[in-house]
Amino acid sequence: MSEPVLALHRPVLFGWEQHRPGGCRCLCGLYHRESPGPVTAGGCTAAGEPGLLLRIDTPGKSSGPLPLCRPCYTALSSLAGAEEGPS
């Protein structure tokens, strides 16, 4: 069973993606103000862990499920609501 998908509510949706597929998509500087792993230009550069996902909800749009590393998932879990992910 995977961890719940975290849902983070923000006023605007920012797009950031690593050059390598499957990397953590957390914008640490905007989302949780901590840098638990390697960070560049405000975004985490650690590898994403399978099953650790984040969805960003804004008033007009929602992102798809975004992969996270364990430290970012842990930091965001206290700020976000959670929805059950796929089993």
Stockholm file with secondary structure:
# STOCKHOLM 1.0

chainA/1-87         MSEPVLALHRPVLFGWEQHRPGGCRCLCGLYHRESPGPVTAGGCTAAGEPGLLLRIDTPGKSSGPLPLCRPCYTALSSLAGAEEGPS
#=GR chainA/1-87 SS CCCCEEEEECSSCCCCCCSSTTBCCCCHHHHTSCCSSCEETTEECSBCCTTCEEEEECSSCBCCCEECCHHHHHHHHTTSEEECCCC
#=GC SS_cons        CCCCEEEEECSSCCCCCCSSTTBCCCCHHHHTSCCSSCEETTEECSBCCTTCEEEEECSSCBCCCEECCHHHHHHHHTTSEEECCCC
//
